[in-house]
């Protein structure tokens, strides 16, 4: 109930008022049945803008940190994400990917829409990064279509570190559903899931027009932070 109050009464109208989203391709989203919507991830605002503009309810796999923050702010954030049906996923440890896949397949088994960001994290510089293969495993195992989605302009309104977004128009594009039924039974084959993931990322790239980087975002970000720390070492006391 709270999800629909936010969507149609509180948050949705405000987002439409302030960001005036240009929406293209919603006819590609299935009216019923399970499907994955796979998008680029440029901003914290993405969590709200996409769900606000599509008719069907969508469940995202959200990082566990959104549910474990300290203090009043942390509890309010956790309550908010729980109330809108987001599922916390622990991204640490070697079994993190399997946990995310298990949760995602549960959503799809109920005939619902699953939202996922194949990059695994927000882009720290506005570029599109190599996708992780979990989205492919779920698409093949559940035998559901994947609808590519591109958020355009959300990095500019709320880049990493900016709490209050700028008021600026954004564009949200959905592409034609991708059918991976030809890969049935191959969800454990590395070559197959890499091919499927790359096809999804290429479709997102075609919609977003971003610069593509054939490396994982988290790895590039960590390397840049390490390089920055090396150039500017902490002052010894």
C-alpha positions as CSV (number, residue, x, y, z in Angstrom):
1,X,0.0,0.0,0.0
2,X,2.7,2.5,1.0
3,X,4.5,1.8,-2.3
4,X,1.5,3.0,-4.3
5,X,0.9,6.0,-2.0
6,X,4.5,7.1,-2.7
7,X,4.2,6.3,-6.4
8,X,0.9,8.1,-7.2
9,X,0.4,10.6,-4.4
10,X,3.6,11.7,-2.8
11,X,6.9,11.0,-4.6
12,X,5.8,10.3,-8.1
13,X,4.0,13.6,-8.7
14,X,7.0,15.6,-7.2
15,X,9.5,13.8,-9.4
16,X,7.5,14.5,-12.5
17,X,7.1,18.2,-11.5
18,X,10.7,18.9,-10.7
19,X,12.5,16.7,-13.3
20,X,9.9,16.7,-16.1
21,X,11.2,13.3,-17.4
22,X,11.1,12.6,-21.1
23,X,10.0,8.9,-21.3
24,X,10.6,6.8,-24.4
25,X,9.9,3.1,-25.1
26,X,7.5,2.2,-22.2
27,X,5.6,0.0,-24.7
28,X,8.6,-2.4,-24.5
29,X,7.8,-3.2,-20.9
30,X,5.6,-6.3,-20.7
31,X,2.1,-5.6,-19.3
32,X,2.2,-8.7,-17.2
33,X,4.5,-11.6,-16.4
34,X,8.1,-11.8,-15.2
35,X,10.8,-9.7,-16.8
36,X,14.1,-8.0,-15.9
37,X,14.7,-4.3,-16.5
38,X,18.4,-3.8,-16.7
39,X,19.7,-0.2,-16.6
40,X,22.7,1.9,-16.3
41,X,23.3,3.5,-12.8
42,X,24.4,7.1,-12.6
43,X,22.8,8.5,-9.5
44,X,21.0,7.8,-6.3
45,X,18.0,9.4,-8.0
46,X,17.7,6.4,-10.4
47,X,16.1,4.4,-7.6
48,X,13.1,6.7,-7.6
49,X,12.8,8.1,-11.1
50,X,12.4,4.8,-13.0
51,X,9.8,3.2,-10.6
52,X,7.9,6.4,-10.6
53,X,7.3,6.5,-14.3
54,X,6.4,2.9,-15.2
55,X,2.9,1.5,-14.5
56,X,3.9,-1.8,-13.0
57,X,5.6,-2.3,-9.6
58,X,9.3,-3.0,-9.9
59,X,11.5,-4.6,-7.2
60,X,15.2,-3.7,-7.1
61,X,18.0,-5.6,-5.5
62,X,19.5,-2.9,-3.3
63,X,22.8,-2.9,-1.5
64,X,22.6,-4.0,2.1
65,X,24.2,-0.7,3.3
66,X,21.0,1.1,2.6
67,X,19.4,-1.0,5.3
68,X,22.1,-1.0,8.0
69,X,23.0,2.7,8.4
70,X,23.4,4.1,11.9
71,X,21.2,6.5,13.8
72,X,17.9,7.9,13.0
73,X,18.8,8.6,9.4
74,X,19.8,5.0,9.0
75,X,16.6,3.6,10.4
76,X,14.5,6.0,8.3
77,X,16.4,5.0,5.2
78,X,16.0,1.3,5.9
79,X,12.3,1.7,6.6
80,X,11.8,3.6,3.3
81,X,13.6,0.9,1.2
82,X,11.7,-1.9,3.0
83,X,8.4,-0.1,2.4
84,X,8.9,0.2,-1.3
85,X,9.7,-3.4,-1.6
86,X,13.5,-3.3,-2.2
87,X,15.5,-6.3,-1.3
88,X,18.8,-5.9,0.6
89,X,21.7,-7.8,-0.9
90,X,25.1,-8.2,0.9
91,X,27.7,-7.5,-1.7
92,X,30.6,-8.7,0.4
93,X,32.1,-12.2,0.5
94,X,32.4,-14.9,-2.2
95,X,28.7,-15.9,-1.9
96,X,27.3,-12.4,-2.4
97,X,26.6,-13.0,-6.1
98,X,24.7,-16.2,-5.5
99,X,22.6,-14.5,-2.8
100,X,21.6,-11.8,-5.2
101,X,20.8,-14.3,-7.9
102,X,18.7,-16.3,-5.4
103,X,16.7,-13.2,-4.4
104,X,16.2,-12.1,-7.9
105,X,14.9,-15.5,-9.1
106,X,12.4,-15.4,-6.2
107,X,11.0,-12.1,-7.6
108,X,10.8,-13.5,-11.1
109,X,9.2,-16.7,-10.0
110,X,6.2,-14.6,-8.7
111,X,5.8,-13.1,-12.2
112,X,7.0,-9.7,-11.2
113,X,9.4,-7.1,-12.6
114,X,12.9,-7.2,-11.3
115,X,15.2,-4.1,-11.6
116,X,18.9,-4.6,-11.7
117,X,22.0,-2.5,-12.4
118,X,24.4,-4.9,-14.1
119,X,27.4,-2.7,-13.4
120,X,27.0,-3.6,-9.7
121,X,27.5,0.0,-8.5
122,X,26.9,3.6,-9.5
123,X,29.2,5.0,-12.1
124,X,31.6,7.4,-10.4
125,X,32.4,9.4,-13.5
126,X,29.3,9.1,-15.8
127,X,30.8,6.3,-18.0
128,X,29.2,2.9,-18.6
129,X,31.2,0.0,-17.2
130,X,31.4,-3.7,-17.9
131,X,28.4,-5.7,-16.6
132,X,28.5,-8.4,-14.0
133,X,27.1,-11.8,-15.2
134,X,24.4,-12.2,-12.5
135,X,21.8,-10.6,-14.8
136,X,22.6,-13.2,-17.5
137,X,22.3,-16.1,-15.1
138,X,18.9,-15.0,-13.9
139,X,17.6,-14.3,-17.5
140,X,18.7,-17.7,-18.7
141,X,17.6,-19.7,-15.7
142,X,14.2,-18.0,-15.4
143,X,13.7,-17.8,-19.2
144,X,12.5,-14.2,-19.0
145,X,13.0,-11.2,-21.3
146,X,15.4,-8.4,-20.4
147,X,14.4,-4.9,-21.2
148,X,17.4,-2.5,-21.4
149,X,17.0,0.9,-19.9
150,X,19.0,4.1,-20.0
151,X,18.9,6.9,-17.6
152,X,20.1,10.1,-19.3
153,X,20.9,13.2,-17.3
154,X,20.7,11.8,-13.8
155,X,24.5,12.0,-13.3
156,X,24.3,15.7,-13.9
157,X,21.5,16.2,-11.4
158,X,23.0,14.1,-8.6
159,X,26.5,12.9,-9.1
160,X,28.2,10.8,-6.3
161,X,28.5,12.9,-3.1
162,X,25.7,15.3,-3.9
163,X,22.9,15.0,-1.4
164,X,20.3,17.4,-2.9
165,X,19.7,16.9,-6.6
166,X,19.7,19.7,-9.1
167,X,16.5,20.6,-10.8
168,X,17.0,19.6,-14.4
169,X,15.1,17.6,-17.0
170,X,16.1,13.9,-17.4
171,X,15.4,11.3,-20.1
172,X,14.5,7.6,-19.5
173,X,14.7,5.3,-22.4
174,X,13.6,1.6,-22.7
175,X,14.7,-0.6,-25.5
176,X,13.1,-3.7,-27.1
177,X,13.1,-6.8,-24.9
178,X,16.0,-9.1,-25.4
179,X,15.3,-12.8,-25.8
180,X,17.9,-15.2,-24.6
181,X,15.9,-18.5,-24.9
182,X,18.6,-19.8,-27.3
183,X,20.9,-20.0,-24.3
184,X,18.5,-22.2,-22.2
185,X,20.4,-24.6,-19.9
186,X,23.7,-22.7,-20.4
187,X,23.6,-20.5,-17.2
188,X,26.7,-22.3,-15.9
189,X,28.7,-21.8,-19.0
190,X,31.1,-18.8,-18.7
191,X,31.2,-18.0,-22.4
192,X,27.4,-18.0,-22.6
193,X,26.7,-15.8,-19.6
194,X,29.5,-13.4,-20.7
195,X,28.0,-13.2,-24.2
196,X,24.5,-12.5,-22.8
197,X,25.8,-9.9,-20.3
198,X,27.7,-8.1,-23.1
199,X,24.7,-8.0,-25.3
200,X,22.6,-6.4,-22.5
201,X,25.3,-3.8,-21.9
202,X,25.6,-3.1,-25.6
203,X,21.8,-2.5,-25.7
204,X,22.1,-0.1,-22.7
205,X,25.0,1.7,-24.4
206,X,22.9,2.2,-27.6
207,X,20.2,3.9,-25.5
208,X,22.4,6.0,-23.3
209,X,25.2,7.1,-25.6
210,X,27.7,6.9,-22.8
211,X,31.4,6.2,-23.2
212,X,32.0,2.5,-22.5
213,X,34.8,1.1,-20.3
214,X,35.5,-2.7,-20.6
215,X,36.4,-3.0,-16.9
216,X,34.4,-3.3,-13.8
217,X,33.4,0.0,-12.2
218,X,34.3,-1.0,-8.7
219,X,37.8,-2.0,-9.8
220,X,38.4,1.2,-11.7
221,X,37.2,3.3,-8.8
222,X,39.4,1.5,-6.3
223,X,42.4,1.9,-8.6
224,X,41.8,5.6,-9.0
225,X,41.3,6.1,-5.2
226,X,44.6,4.2,-4.5
227,X,46.4,6.3,-7.1
228,X,45.0,9.5,-5.6
229,X,46.1,8.4,-2.1
230,X,49.6,7.7,-3.4
231,X,49.9,11.1,-5.0
232,X,48.6,12.9,-1.9
233,X,49.8,10.9,1.2
234,X,48.4,11.7,4.5
235,X,50.4,14.1,6.6
236,X,52.4,12.4,9.3
237,X,51.8,13.7,12.8
